[in-house]
Amino acid sequence: MVLGHAESAVLAFDVGGTDVKAGLVDPSGNVLGMRRVPTPLDSLNPGGAVLDRLAGLADELASEFPDIPAKAAGVIVPGIVDSVGGIGIYSANLGWRNFPFTAEAEKRLGLPVAFDHDVRSAAAVEHAFGGSKEFNDVVVMVVGTGIAAAVFSGGVPVTAGGFAGELGHAQVPDPDAGPAATGATILEAVGSAGAIAKRYSRKSANTVDGARDVLLRSQKGDAVAARVWADAVDALAFTICQCVNIIGTEAVVIGGGLAEAGEDLLEPLRARVDQILDFQRRPRLIQAQLGQDAGLLGAALNARALLDGAR
């Protein structure tokens, strides 16, 4: 995988709610000196604490690879992100509001910094090198504890100042509203891996070890597990069909923990999407291919684009 045209190495930082991943990435896309450390939490200075940790990791990598100097850095974070302004607008889990990430990161690292959203950056790598590269109108959904997404229209990412792609908070029919009632909830409350486990435990009074456990129970004849899994498929299919109707989505890439179910998820999801849609073209549903390092490679791709003058 060749990440851009620049011949220099770049630093890549993927800041998550639990861990920070860091590495020095060469022009061929090889991650050197991979680090994974806990994300620092500081209620008084959340953004600054994260960048202090990144600066320390950068020093470690520079010491380990003195003959491969980095010429730029890519930093990706969760939440609402204004990549053009270089601002972390809001992170519910990590606590910052309107933090100037690009400016502060460049001070600490002494390098030009490309700053962006974690899912959008991982999605860009999936879209460029994964199973959706032949399509122009694509949604990449990361379905784990929550649900986040990135949207591509005409091959171009739709950012809307950082507010695009919040599919986890899109409205879906509430499966708990009852047969004679109508009601709505958000996709994340029904279709995420976290919601699947929580809804099953609530309905069955049995503790499960994640959504995979619910799937296995459904395959063994557990009616409650089957219903909860079907509810998740229905909610995901509803949202996918909304994307098809509103923005003409050609392909949907499913990543995150729930995607590890593979065809056990994709096969019923395709069938439900086909039932809901009428005259519209059927989107290709694809499992993400690049795994847990997609975000780190996305950060590297952003940094290379900065060196190439594309940002």
C-alpha positions in Angstrom: 0.0 0.0 0.0 1.6 3.2 -1.1 0.4 6.2 0.8 0.9 9.2 -1.4 3.9 10.4 -3.5 6.1 12.0 -0.8 9.3 10.0 -0.1 9.6 11.0 3.5 8.3 9.2 6.6 5.5 10.6 8.6 4.2 10.2 12.1 0.7 8.9 12.6 -1.4 9.2 15.7 -4.8 7.6 16.2 -6.4 8.9 19.4 -9.2 6.8 20.7 -11.4 6.9 23.8 -9.3 4.2 25.4 -6.0 4.0 23.6 -3.6 6.0 21.5 -1.9 4.3 18.6 1.3 5.8 17.2 3.8 4.8 14.6 6.3 6.0 12.1 5.0 5.2 8.6 7.3 4.9 5.6 6.3 5.7 2.0 5.2 2.1 1.4 2.7 2.2 4.3 4.8 0.1 6.7 4.2 1.1 10.3 7.5 1.2 12.2 7.8 1.2 16.0 4.1 0.7 16.6 3.0 2.0 20.1 -0.3 1.5 21.9 -0.7 3.4 25.2 -3.7 4.4 27.3 -5.3 7.7 26.3 -4.6 10.3 29.0 -7.6 11.8 30.8 -7.3 15.3 32.2 -10.6 17.1 33.0 -8.8 20.4 33.3 -6.8 20.2 30.0 -8.0 17.2 28.0 -6.7 18.2 24.6 -3.3 19.4 26.0 -2.8 16.2 27.9 -3.4 14.1 24.7 -0.9 16.2 22.8 1.7 16.0 25.6 1.4 12.2 25.3 1.8 12.4 21.5 4.9 14.5 21.8 6.5 12.0 24.2 5.7 9.2 21.7 7.2 11.2 18.9 10.4 11.6 20.9 10.5 7.8 21.5 10.1 7.1 17.8 12.8 9.6 16.8 15.2 7.9 19.2 14.4 4.5 17.9 14.6 5.4 14.2 17.2 8.3 14.1 17.9 7.6 10.4 14.3 8.0 9.3 13.2 11.5 10.3 9.5 12.3 10.0 8.6 15.4 7.9 4.9 15.7 8.9 2.4 14.2 11.3 -1.2 13.1 11.1 -3.4 13.3 14.2 -6.9 11.9 14.2 -9.4 12.1 17.1 -13.0 11.2 17.8 -16.0 13.5 18.3 -17.0 16.5 16.2 -13.9 17.7 14.2 -13.3 20.7 12.1 -10.3 19.5 10.1 -10.1 22.7 8.0 -10.0 25.0 11.1 -7.9 22.5 13.0 -10.4 22.4 15.9 -11.6 19.6 18.0 -15.1 21.0 18.4 -16.5 18.5 20.9 -15.7 15.1 22.4 -18.2 13.6 24.8 -15.8 10.9 26.0 -12.5 12.8 26.2 -13.9 16.1 27.3 -12.5 18.9 25.0 -14.5 21.7 23.5 -13.2 23.9 20.7 -9.6 22.9 21.2 -7.0 24.1 18.6 -5.4 20.8 17.9 -3.5 21.7 14.7 -1.8 24.8 16.2 -1.0 23.1 19.5 0.2 19.9 17.9 2.5 21.8 15.6 4.0 23.7 18.6 4.8 20.4 20.4 5.9 18.3 17.5 7.8 20.9 15.5 6.2 19.5 12.3 3.3 20.4 10.0 0.3 18.5 11.2 -2.7 17.2 9.4 -5.7 17.0 11.8 -8.9 15.1 11.1 -11.7 12.8 12.4 -10.8 9.2 13.2 -13.6 7.5 11.4 -13.5 9.8 8.4 -9.7 9.1 8.1 -10.1 5.3 8.5 -12.9 5.4 6.0 -10.8 7.3 3.5 -8.2 4.4 3.6 -11.0 1.8 3.2 -12.4 3.8 0.3 -9.0 4.2 -1.4 -7.6 0.7 -0.9 -10.5 -1.5 0.3 -13.5 -3.1 -1.3 -15.4 0.1 -2.1 -12.7 1.7 -4.3 -14.6 1.2 -7.5 -17.6 3.3 -6.2 -18.0 7.1 -5.9 -21.0 7.3 -3.6 -20.1 5.4 -0.5 -21.0 5.2 3.2 -18.5 3.7 5.6 -20.1 2.7 8.9 -18.1 1.7 12.0 -20.4 -0.4 14.2 -19.0 -1.1 17.6 -19.9 0.1 21.0 -21.5 3.1 19.2 -21.9 3.9 15.5 -20.0 6.5 13.5 -19.8 6.9 9.7 -18.2 8.7 6.9 -19.9 9.7 3.7 -18.5 10.1 0.2 -20.5 11.7 -2.6 -19.0 11.8 -6.1 -15.8 10.4 -4.6 -15.5 13.4 -2.3 -15.8 13.2 1.5 -18.8 15.1 2.9 -17.7 16.8 6.1 -20.2 19.7 6.8 -17.7 21.3 9.2 -17.4 18.0 11.1 -21.1 17.4 11.6 -21.7 15.0 8.7 -21.9 11.2 9.2 -23.5 11.1 12.6 -25.6 8.0 11.5 -25.5 6.6 15.0 -27.9 9.4 16.0 -30.2 9.0 13.0 -33.8 8.2 13.9 -35.1 4.7 13.4 -38.3 2.9 14.3 -38.3 1.8 18.0 -38.7 -2.0 18.2 -39.8 -1.6 21.8 -42.7 0.8 21.1 -45.1 -2.1 20.8 -47.2 -3.4 17.9 -50.0 -0.8 18.3 -47.7 2.1 18.9 -45.3 4.2 16.9 -42.1 5.6 18.2 -38.6 6.3 17.3 -35.2 5.9 18.8 -31.6 6.3 17.5 -29.8 3.8 15.4 -27.0 3.4 18.0 -29.6 2.3 20.7 -30.7 -0.7 18.6 -28.1 -1.5 15.9 -24.7 -1.1 17.6 -22.8 -4.0 19.1 -23.1 -2.4 22.5 -26.9 -2.1 22.2 -27.3 -5.7 21.0 -25.7 -7.0 24.2 -27.5 -4.5 26.5 -31.0 -5.2 24.9 -30.5 -8.9 25.1 -29.4 -8.8 28.8 -32.4 -6.5 29.6 -34.9 -8.7 27.9 -33.6 -12.1 28.9 -32.0 -11.3 32.3 -28.9 -13.1 31.1 -25.5 -11.6 31.0 -23.6 -12.0 27.7 -20.1 -11.3 26.5 -20.9 -8.9 23.7 -22.9 -9.0 20.5 -21.1 -12.1 19.2 -22.5 -14.1 22.1 -26.0 -12.9 21.2 -25.5 -14.0 17.6 -24.3 -17.5 18.8 -27.3 -17.8 21.1 -29.7 -16.9 18.3 -28.1 -19.6 16.1 -28.8 -22.1 18.8 -32.5 -21.3 18.9 -32.7 -18.6 21.6 -35.8 -16.7 20.5 -34.9 -13.5 22.5 -31.4 -13.4 21.0 -32.9 -13.9 17.5 -35.3 -11.1 18.0 -32.6 -8.7 19.3 -30.3 -9.6 16.4 -33.2 -9.1 13.9 -34.0 -5.7 15.4 -30.4 -4.6 14.9 -30.5 -5.8 11.3 -33.8 -3.9 10.7 -32.4 -0.7 12.2 -29.2 -0.9 10.2 -31.1 -1.7 7.0 -33.5 1.2 7.6 -30.6 3.7 7.9 -28.8 2.2 4.9 -32.0 2.6 2.8 -32.3 6.2 4.0 -28.8 6.9 2.7 -29.7 5.3 -0.6 -32.8 7.4 -1.0 -31.3 10.7 0.1 -27.7 10.6 -1.3 -27.8 7.7 -3.8 -25.4 5.5 -1.9 -23.8 2.8 -4.1 -21.9 0.9 -1.5 -21.8 0.6 2.3 -18.7 -0.6 4.0 -19.4 -2.1 7.5 -16.5 -2.0 9.9 -16.0 -2.1 13.7 -16.6 -5.0 16.0 -20.0 -6.0 14.6 -18.5 -6.5 11.2 -16.5 -9.4 12.5 -19.8 -11.4 12.3 -19.1 -11.4 8.5 -21.9 -13.0 6.4 -23.9 -13.7 9.5 -24.6 -10.0 9.6 -24.2 -9.1 5.9 -26.5 -11.8 4.4 -29.6 -10.9 6.4 -28.8 -7.2 6.1 -28.7 -7.5 2.3 -32.0 -9.3 2.3 -33.7 -6.7 4.6 -32.4 -3.8 2.4 -33.7 -5.5 -0.7 -37.2 -5.9 1.0 -37.3 -2.2 2.0 -36.2 -0.7 -1.3 -38.4 -0.4 -4.3 -37.1 1.0 -7.6 -33.8 2.2 -6.2 -30.5 0.5 -7.0 -29.4 -1.9 -4.4 -26.2 -0.8 -2.7 -23.2 -3.2 -2.4 -22.7 -4.2 1.3 -19.0 -4.9 2.0 -17.1 -5.9 5.1 -14.2 -3.6 5.9 -10.9 -5.1 4.9 -8.2 -3.1 6.6 -8.9 -3.9 10.2 -7.8 -2.1 13.4 -4.9 -0.2 11.7 -7.1 1.6 9.2 -7.2 4.7 11.5 -3.4 4.8 11.8 -3.0 4.5 8.1 -5.6 7.2 7.6 -3.6 9.5 9.8 -0.5 8.7 7.7 -2.4 9.3 4.5 -3.5 12.7 5.8 0.1 13.6 6.6 1.3 12.5 3.2 -1.3 14.6 1.5 -0.1 17.5 3.5 3.5 16.9 2.2 2.1 16.5 -1.3 0.4 19.8 -1.1 -3.1 18.2 -1.4 -4.5 19.6 1.8 
